[in-house]
Amino acid sequence: MDKQMLSTTITQLRQIVLFAVGMSLLTACGKSQSGMKLGDDEFAVITVNSSSSNQTTSYPATIRGTQDIEVRPQVSGFIVKLCVDEGATVRKGQALFEIDPTQYAAAARQAKAAVEMAKANVKTLTLTEKNKKILFEKKIISDFEYQTAVNQLMSAKASLAQAEASLISANQNLSFCTVTSPSDGVVGTFPYRVGSLVSASISQPLTTVSEIGDVYVYFSMTEKELLQLTKAGGTLKEQLEKMPAVQLQLSDGSMLADAGKIDAVSGVIDQSTGSVSMRAIFSNEKNIMRSGGTGKVVFPYLMNDIILIPQSATIEIQDKKFVFVLQSDNTVKNTEIQISSLDDGKSYLVTNGLKSGDKIVVEGVQTLKDGQKIEPITPEQKVAKFQQAMKDQKEGNLKTAFN
């Protein structure tokens, strides 16, 4: 809506509200003081104009970290140390838990010893194979005896490779005794404490690390609303780029300072609800938000060809809204209107039933009847008359105050 036009309309609405309050007081005075009146057939009338209006709508939303990673142990054992506290901000690779390493350290030493034995055996059989080869070439030993020496060397090398693999596995298991953070983020709660026996098969993870430098905010939009945003066509990437920036209202009612951007739309419509899951991304540099939180995504949109009228200008009959439209002969016609679901408690956005240039009665509509003839005046004139009457009454000009 044009700013100047909107400002004028709001000023008119304020004057109308002031007038309505004053009239109620004046009517009460009139009843107690010989029937003071202020033009019984005079009604305030305004001319309505259609315009565009920037509006917003909100959707319940769930906040998630860009990654919520479960941290689970890869070896069995008792927890002997908690390296950080719940809710701590951690870096990738930072130690979170220590699991008793005793048995895994022993297994690693045993595997290392097995590797040394396998290496020694390979060296011995290598010398044997070389010696057998010389004798075979001189035809001192048979081919069978030489091939046996070759096979024994190959077997020893295979045993060495197996021992080295066991050593790698043992060292890896030993390293798993220190459970580290898989990414930068914030750690969650600790269901297991020092002394707890844990393993890879535990039902709950040791904790969860959430990356919350940026957060994903998930919300749902109806299929109809999505079509209005995407009906221009183009690829999904192009459609996402055209979507407006969105705001996030936190659970305490405050608005996040930085706007977010819709970066993903589900390719499937939920047939049970008729809605589409959408995702927006917001910056969270100050770590205000936490994964699992809730809020509302505030989505801006433009309404065209709407008319703003005060709620005091309407009457309701069987859940339908009506206004009195002034005709050329100064009679009023009871006219049904359709309004937007948006309601600020003071005015309605009329989407159908009125056209630009129509004149409607904005006060006293409860006393009007269809076809009744009135004397139309502007809200400013009505307020001015009321103020003059109050002034005359205060100054003792009773003759003019009650006429």
Solvent accessible surface area in square Angstrom, and as a share of the most:
residue,aa,sasa,rsa
1,M,35,0.16
2,D,84,0.43
3,K,175,0.74
4,Q,145,0.64
5,M,72,0.32
6,L,62,0.31
7,S,64,0.42
8,T,71,0.41
9,T,23,0.14
10,I,65,0.33
11,T,65,0.38
12,Q,48,0.21
13,L,21,0.11
14,R,172,0.63
15,Q,55,0.25
16,I,3,0.01
17,V,91,0.53
18,L,102,0.51
19,F,3,0.01
20,A,46,0.35
21,V,85,0.49
22,G,5,0.05
23,M,46,0.20
24,S,68,0.44
25,L,107,0.53
26,L,6,0.03
27,T,67,0.39
28,A,61,0.47
29,C,40,0.24
30,G,2,0.02
31,K,167,0.71
32,S,85,0.55
33,Q,77,0.34
34,S,120,0.78
35,G,47,0.45
36,M,14,0.06
37,K,109,0.46
38,L,23,0.12
39,G,27,0.26
40,D,110,0.57
41,D,74,0.39
42,E,18,0.08
43,F,16,0.07
44,A,1,0.01
45,V,13,0.07
46,I,13,0.06
47,T,65,0.38
48,V,5,0.03
49,N,75,0.39
50,S,46,0.30
51,S,19,0.12
52,S,38,0.24
53,S,8,0.05
54,N,122,0.63
55,Q,39,0.17
56,T,74,0.43
57,T,41,0.24
58,S,54,0.35
59,Y,22,0.08
60,P,110,0.69
61,A,8,0.06
62,T,48,0.28
63,I,4,0.02
64,R,106,0.39
65,G,6,0.05
66,T,39,0.23
67,Q,85,0.38
68,D,59,0.31
69,I,45,0.23
70,E,97,0.44
71,V,8,0.04
72,R,91,0.33
73,P,3,0.02
74,Q,116,0.51
75,V,10,0.06
76,S,52,0.34
77,G,6,0.06
78,F,108,0.45
79,I,1,0.01
80,V,74,0.42
81,K,114,0.48
82,L,44,0.22
83,C,43,0.26
84,V,24,0.14
85,D,101,0.52
86,E,66,0.29
87,G,43,0.41
88,A,29,0.23
89,T,94,0.55
90,V,2,0.01
91,R,164,0.60
92,K,150,0.64
93,G,48,0.46
94,Q,71,0.32
95,A,32,0.25
96,L,0,0.00
97,F,0,0.00
98,E,45,0.20
99,I,0,0.00
100,D,48,0.25
101,P,56,0.35
102,T,94,0.55
103,Q,107,0.48
104,Y,31,0.12
105,A,24,0.19
106,A,45,0.35
107,A,44,0.34
108,A,9,0.07
109,R,157,0.57
110,Q,135,0.60
111,A,11,0.08
112,K,119,0.50
113,A,53,0.41
114,A,43,0.34
115,V,6,0.04
116,E,92,0.41
117,M,145,0.65
118,A,13,0.10
119,K,81,0.34
120,A,58,0.45
121,N,70,0.36
122,V,20,0.11
123,K,142,0.60
124,T,80,0.46
125,L,33,0.16
126,T,38,0.22
127,L,123,0.61
128,T,43,0.25
129,E,27,0.12
130,K,115,0.49
131,N,82,0.42
132,K,42,0.18
133,K,93,0.39
134,I,94,0.48
135,L,50,0.25
136,F,70,0.29
137,E,112,0.50
138,K,140,0.59
139,K,176,0.75
140,I,110,0.56
141,I,26,0.13
142,S,64,0.41
143,D,75,0.39
144,F,163,0.68
145,E,67,0.30
146,Y,26,0.10
147,Q,79,0.35
148,T,49,0.28
149,A,3,0.03
150,V,33,0.19
151,N,87,0.45
152,Q,86,0.38
153,L,17,0.08
154,M,122,0.55
155,S,66,0.42
156,A,4,0.03
157,K,107,0.46
158,A,63,0.49
159,S,53,0.34
160,L,30,0.15
161,A,57,0.44
162,Q,129,0.57
163,A,12,0.09
164,E,67,0.30
165,A,59,0.46
166,S,53,0.34
167,L,35,0.17
168,I,121,0.62
169,S,56,0.36
170,A,9,0.07
171,N,71,0.36
172,Q,97,0.43
173,N,51,0.26
174,L,58,0.29
175,S,67,0.43
176,F,49,0.21
177,C,3,0.02
178,T,47,0.27
179,V,13,0.07
180,T,58,0.34
181,S,2,0.01
182,P,53,0.33
183,S,8,0.05
184,D,60,0.31
185,G,8,0.08
186,V,10,0.06
187,V,3,0.02
188,G,28,0.27
189,T,100,0.58
190,F,10,0.04
191,P,58,0.37
192,Y,39,0.15
193,R,113,0.41
194,V,88,0.51
195,G,46,0.44
196,S,32,0.20
197,L,111,0.55
198,V,1,0.00
199,S,28,0.18
200,A,64,0.49
201,S,102,0.66
202,I,25,0.13
203,S,103,0.67
204,Q,101,0.45
205,P,26,0.16
206,L,0,0.00
207,T,3,0.02
208,T,41,0.24
209,V,0,0.00
210,S,14,0.09
211,E,42,0.19
212,I,5,0.03
213,G,48,0.46
214,D,60,0.31
215,V,0,0.00
216,Y,41,0.16
217,V,0,0.00
218,Y,81,0.31
219,F,7,0.03
220,S,57,0.36
221,M,3,0.01
222,T,66,0.39
223,E,75,0.34
224,K,145,0.62
225,E,55,0.25
226,L,23,0.11
227,L,101,0.50
228,Q,108,0.48
229,L,53,0.27
230,T,24,0.14
231,K,159,0.67
232,A,85,0.66
233,G,28,0.27
234,G,53,0.51
235,T,82,0.48
236,L,96,0.48
237,K,144,0.61
238,E,81,0.36
239,Q,31,0.14
240,L,24,0.12
241,E,110,0.49
242,K,135,0.57
243,M,7,0.03
244,P,47,0.30
245,A,55,0.43
246,V,0,0.00
247,Q,65,0.29
248,L,0,0.00
249,Q,53,0.24
250,L,27,0.14
251,S,97,0.63
252,D,115,0.59
253,G,41,0.39
254,S,52,0.34
255,M,92,0.41
256,L,15,0.07
257,A,100,0.77
258,D,80,0.42
259,A,48,0.37
260,G,5,0.05
261,K,74,0.31
262,I,1,0.01
263,D,47,0.24
264,A,30,0.23
265,V,22,0.13
266,S,44,0.29
267,G,83,0.79
268,V,116,0.67
269,I,64,0.33
270,D,68,0.35
271,Q,178,0.79
272,S,102,0.66
273,T,96,0.56
274,G,28,0.27
275,S,22,0.14
276,V,1,0.01
277,S,54,0.35
278,M,2,0.01
279,R,60,0.22
280,A,0,0.00
281,I,52,0.26
282,F,2,0.01
283,S,39,0.25
284,N,4,0.02
285,E,153,0.69
286,K,173,0.73
287,N,54,0.28
288,I,100,0.51
289,M,6,0.03
290,R,116,0.42
291,S,34,0.22
292,G,41,0.40
293,G,26,0.25
294,T,82,0.48
295,G,11,0.10
296,K,94,0.40
297,V,0,0.00
298,V,23,0.13
299,F,5,0.02
300,P,49,0.31
301,Y,79,0.30
302,L,98,0.49
303,M,31,0.14
304,N,94,0.48
305,D,111,0.58
306,I,2,0.01
307,I,5,0.03
308,L,27,0.13
309,I,0,0.00
310,P,6,0.04
311,Q,41,0.18
312,S,57,0.37
313,A,0,0.00
314,T,14,0.08
315,I,23,0.11
316,E,100,0.45
317,I,82,0.42
318,Q,164,0.73
319,D,128,0.66
320,K,105,0.45
321,K,36,0.15
322,F,33,0.14
323,V,0,0.00
324,F,5,0.02
325,V,16,0.09
326,L,25,0.12
327,Q,66,0.29
328,S,124,0.80
329,D,84,0.43
330,N,55,0.28
331,T,30,0.17
332,V,2,0.01
333,K,112,0.47
334,N,44,0.23
335,T,30,0.18
336,E,65,0.29
337,I,5,0.03
338,Q,78,0.35
339,I,50,0.26
340,S,16,0.11
341,S,116,0.75
342,L,51,0.25
343,D,91,0.47
344,D,101,0.53
345,G,54,0.52
346,K,155,0.66
347,S,9,0.06
348,Y,21,0.08
349,L,13,0.07
350,V,3,0.02
351,T,66,0.38
352,N,92,0.47
353,G,34,0.32
354,L,20,0.10
355,K,139,0.59
356,S,60,0.39
357,G,43,0.42
358,D,22,0.11
359,K,96,0.41
360,I,0,0.00
361,V,0,0.00
362,V,0,0.00
363,E,20,0.09
364,G,34,0.33
365,V,5,0.03
366,Q,141,0.63
367,T,98,0.57
368,L,13,0.06
369,K,150,0.64
370,D,97,0.50
371,G,47,0.46
372,Q,64,0.28
373,K,135,0.57
374,I,7,0.04
375,E,79,0.35
376,P,43,0.27
377,I,18,0.09
378,T,60,0.35
379,P,5,0.03
380,E,77,0.34
381,Q,92,0.41
382,K,4,0.02
383,V,16,0.09
384,A,56,0.44
385,K,81,0.34
386,F,22,0.09
387,Q,96,0.43
388,Q,95,0.42
389,A,6,0.05
390,M,68,0.30
391,K,109,0.46
392,D,13,0.07
393,Q,38,0.17
394,K,182,0.77
395,E,103,0.46
396,G,47,0.45
397,N,66,0.34
398,L,105,0.52
399,K,166,0.70
400,T,80,0.47
401,A,0,0.00
402,F,38,0.16
403,N,116,0.59
